[in-house]
Amino acid sequence: MVIGNKWTPVRKVVDRAGAMVSVEKLCFCMVVEGKNLAGLFAGTPESAWDAASELSRQRHITYKERPFHTILSCAPPMYDELWTGGKCMYKLEPVLADGGKLIIYAPHITEVCVSHGKVILEVGYHCRDYFLKQWDRFKGYPWGVLAHSTHVYGLGTFENGIETPRARVTLATGIPPATCKHINLAYRDPGTIRLEDYAHREAEGILLVPKAGEMLFQLKNPPKWAGGR
């Protein structure tokens, strides 16, 4: 509900903090595509960012007409652990249907996270309310790790001690099945996946993303939970 949307509570905090700096401020905001400059905007931090974000919305978001029940999200080699490879989930969650399945396909990923792996193995991957409704239990953990956990797990509910995901995330990586189960994510042997089985099937509700993680996907008419009205 935040990523890809402009006027969010996070942006309001940033602008309010910037307003506390009394000196005159000038900002340059660049919009890039690959190695090329797509736009350069100058002005106050608020106005330059506002204009740049409009161009970014056109250049950096792939829009789809309808959600998909199955998404094969292929992580490129530059994502060498789940900490970064998790982008293959949250950049695509807006087009994942309720009750759907997203597979992070990355045979090269064998680590959850070198820096924060110990903590992630303790807390696992869960929806936001799993943590917030048990805050006394989890408030002592690094909040950035908890945020990462919710980003990869996706939306869900936690009621009466039962966690229910909106959709399900499956790891088809080099992370062992026992570890996937321990961190509360599903497992699939990457050797059983053929990319061609998922290609050119969007009309059937199946989406293949050969290089996931960089481009954000959104629905043209998103539901309310995804930032729509």
C-alpha positions as CSV (number, residue, x, y, z in Angstrom):
1,M,0.0,0.0,0.0
2,V,3.1,2.3,0.1
3,I,5.4,1.2,-2.6
4,G,4.5,2.9,-5.9
5,N,2.1,5.3,-4.3
6,K,3.0,8.9,-3.9
7,W,1.3,10.6,-0.9
8,T,1.8,8.1,1.9
9,P,2.3,8.6,5.7
10,V,6.0,7.9,5.1
11,R,6.3,10.8,2.6
12,K,4.5,13.1,5.0
13,V,7.1,12.4,7.7
14,V,9.9,13.0,5.2
15,D,8.5,16.4,4.1
16,R,7.7,17.4,7.7
17,A,11.3,16.6,8.8
18,G,12.7,18.5,5.8
19,A,10.6,21.5,6.7
20,M,12.4,21.8,10.0
21,V,15.6,22.6,8.2
22,S,15.5,26.4,8.0
23,V,18.1,27.1,5.3
24,E,17.1,27.5,1.7
25,K,17.0,24.1,0.0
26,L,17.4,23.1,-3.7
27,C,17.0,19.5,-4.8
28,F,17.8,17.7,-8.0
29,C,15.8,14.5,-8.6
30,M,16.9,12.1,-11.4
31,V,14.8,9.5,-13.1
32,V,17.0,6.8,-14.7
33,E,16.3,3.8,-17.0
34,G,19.3,1.4,-17.0
35,K,22.3,3.6,-17.5
36,N,20.3,6.4,-19.2
37,L,18.9,9.6,-17.8
38,A,15.1,9.8,-18.4
39,G,14.4,13.0,-16.6
40,L,16.0,15.6,-14.3
41,F,13.9,17.9,-12.1
42,A,15.1,20.8,-10.0
43,G,13.4,22.9,-7.4
44,T,12.4,22.6,-3.8
45,P,12.8,19.1,-2.4
46,E,9.0,18.7,-2.4
47,S,8.3,20.0,-5.9
48,A,11.3,18.2,-7.6
49,W,10.4,14.9,-5.9
50,D,6.7,15.4,-6.9
51,A,7.5,15.9,-10.6
52,A,10.1,13.1,-10.7
53,S,7.8,10.6,-9.1
54,E,5.2,11.3,-11.8
55,L,7.7,10.3,-14.5
56,S,8.9,7.4,-12.4
57,R,5.3,6.2,-12.2
58,Q,5.3,6.0,-16.0
59,R,8.7,4.5,-16.5
60,H,9.2,2.2,-13.5
61,I,5.8,0.5,-13.1
62,T,4.4,-2.3,-15.2
63,Y,0.6,-2.2,-15.2
64,K,-1.6,-5.2,-15.6
65,E,-5.3,-5.5,-16.2
66,R,-6.0,-8.3,-13.7
67,P,-4.3,-10.2,-10.9
68,F,-2.6,-13.6,-11.4
69,H,-3.2,-16.8,-9.4
70,T,0.3,-18.0,-10.1
71,I,3.5,-16.0,-10.5
72,L,6.9,-17.4,-11.2
73,S,9.3,-14.6,-10.1
74,C,12.9,-15.3,-11.2
75,A,15.6,-13.6,-9.2
76,P,18.7,-12.4,-11.1
77,P,22.1,-13.4,-9.9
78,M,22.7,-10.0,-8.3
79,Y,20.3,-11.1,-5.6
80,D,22.5,-13.6,-3.8
81,E,20.4,-14.0,-0.6
82,L,16.8,-13.9,0.3
83,W,17.3,-10.6,2.1
84,T,17.6,-8.9,-1.3
85,G,15.8,-11.6,-3.3
86,G,12.7,-10.9,-1.3
87,K,12.1,-8.0,-3.8
88,C,10.9,-10.7,-6.1
89,M,7.8,-10.9,-3.9
90,Y,7.0,-7.4,-2.8
91,K,7.5,-5.9,-6.2
92,L,4.9,-8.3,-7.5
93,E,2.5,-8.7,-4.7
94,P,0.2,-6.0,-6.0
95,V,-0.7,-8.2,-9.0
96,L,-0.9,-11.5,-7.0
97,A,-4.5,-12.6,-6.6
98,D,-6.1,-13.4,-3.2
99,G,-5.4,-17.0,-2.5
100,G,-2.7,-17.1,-5.2
101,K,0.8,-18.5,-5.2
102,L,4.1,-16.6,-5.9
103,I,7.2,-18.7,-6.5
104,I,10.6,-17.1,-6.0
105,Y,12.8,-19.0,-8.4
106,A,16.4,-18.6,-7.6
107,P,18.5,-21.9,-7.5
108,H,21.6,-19.7,-6.8
109,I,20.3,-18.4,-3.5
110,T,21.4,-20.6,-0.6
111,E,21.4,-18.1,2.2
112,V,18.5,-16.4,4.0
113,C,20.8,-13.5,5.0
114,V,24.4,-13.3,6.0
115,S,23.9,-10.2,8.3
116,H,20.5,-10.9,9.8
117,G,20.0,-14.6,9.2
118,K,20.2,-15.6,12.9
119,V,17.4,-13.1,13.8
120,I,15.2,-14.2,10.8
121,L,15.6,-17.8,11.8
122,E,14.3,-16.9,15.2
123,V,11.3,-14.8,14.1
124,G,10.5,-16.3,10.7
125,Y,8.4,-14.7,8.0
126,H,4.9,-13.4,9.0
127,C,2.3,-10.8,8.2
128,R,2.3,-7.4,9.9
129,D,-0.4,-8.2,12.4
130,Y,1.4,-11.4,13.6
131,F,4.0,-9.0,15.1
132,L,1.8,-6.1,16.1
133,K,-0.6,-8.2,18.0
134,Q,2.2,-9.8,19.9
135,W,4.3,-6.7,20.2
136,D,5.6,-7.4,23.7
137,R,7.1,-10.6,22.3
138,F,8.8,-9.1,19.3
139,K,9.5,-5.4,20.0
140,G,13.1,-6.2,21.1
141,Y,14.0,-7.5,17.7
142,P,15.5,-5.2,15.0
143,W,12.5,-3.5,13.5
144,G,14.1,-3.5,10.0
145,V,14.2,-7.3,10.2
146,L,10.6,-7.4,11.2
147,A,9.7,-5.1,8.3
148,H,11.6,-7.4,5.9
149,S,9.7,-10.3,7.2
150,T,6.4,-8.8,6.4
151,H,7.5,-7.6,3.0
152,V,8.4,-11.1,1.9
153,Y,5.4,-12.8,3.5
154,G,2.9,-10.3,2.3
155,L,-0.5,-9.3,3.6
156,G,-2.4,-11.5,6.0
157,T,-4.4,-11.7,9.2
158,F,-3.6,-12.9,12.7
159,E,-6.8,-13.7,14.7
160,N,-7.2,-15.9,17.8
161,G,-3.6,-17.1,17.4
162,I,-4.1,-18.2,13.8
163,E,-2.2,-16.6,11.0
164,T,-3.8,-16.6,7.5
165,P,-1.8,-15.2,4.5
166,R,-3.6,-13.4,1.7
167,A,-1.5,-15.4,-0.7
168,R,1.3,-17.9,-0.4
169,V,5.0,-17.5,-1.0
170,T,7.1,-20.5,-2.1
171,L,10.9,-20.7,-2.3
172,A,12.4,-22.6,-5.2
173,T,15.9,-21.8,-4.2
174,G,19.0,-23.5,-2.7
175,I,17.6,-23.0,0.8
176,P,16.8,-26.5,2.2
177,P,13.2,-27.6,2.8
178,A,13.6,-27.8,6.5
179,T,14.8,-24.2,6.7
180,C,11.9,-23.0,4.5
181,K,9.4,-24.7,6.9
182,H,11.2,-23.3,9.9
183,I,10.9,-19.7,8.6
184,N,7.3,-20.2,7.6
185,L,7.6,-20.2,3.8
186,A,6.7,-23.0,1.4
187,Y,9.4,-25.0,-0.5
188,R,9.7,-26.4,-4.0
189,D,12.6,-28.2,-5.6
190,P,13.9,-25.7,-8.2
191,G,14.9,-28.7,-10.4
192,T,11.2,-29.4,-11.0
193,I,10.6,-26.0,-12.5
194,R,10.7,-25.3,-16.3
195,L,10.4,-21.7,-17.1
196,E,8.7,-22.5,-20.5
197,D,5.8,-24.1,-18.6
198,Y,4.9,-20.6,-17.2
199,A,5.6,-18.5,-20.3
200,H,2.9,-16.9,-22.4
201,R,0.0,-17.9,-20.1
202,E,-1.1,-14.6,-18.8
203,A,-4.6,-15.2,-20.2
204,E,-4.8,-18.2,-17.9
205,G,-3.8,-16.2,-14.8
206,I,-0.1,-17.3,-14.9
207,L,2.7,-14.7,-15.0
208,L,6.3,-15.4,-15.7
209,V,8.8,-12.6,-14.7
210,P,12.2,-13.6,-16.0
211,K,14.1,-10.8,-14.2
212,A,12.2,-9.8,-11.1
213,G,12.9,-7.4,-8.3
214,E,13.7,-4.2,-10.2
215,M,10.4,-3.4,-11.8
216,L,7.3,-2.8,-9.7
217,F,4.0,-4.3,-10.9
218,Q,0.6,-2.8,-10.2
219,L,-3.0,-3.3,-11.3
220,K,-4.5,-0.5,-13.5
221,N,-7.5,-0.5,-11.1
222,P,-6.1,-1.7,-7.8
223,P,-8.3,-2.9,-4.9
224,K,-8.5,-0.8,-1.8
225,W,-5.9,-2.8,0.1
226,A,-3.3,-2.1,-2.7
227,G,-3.8,1.6,-2.7
228,G,-6.9,1.9,-4.8
229,R,-10.0,3.9,-4.0
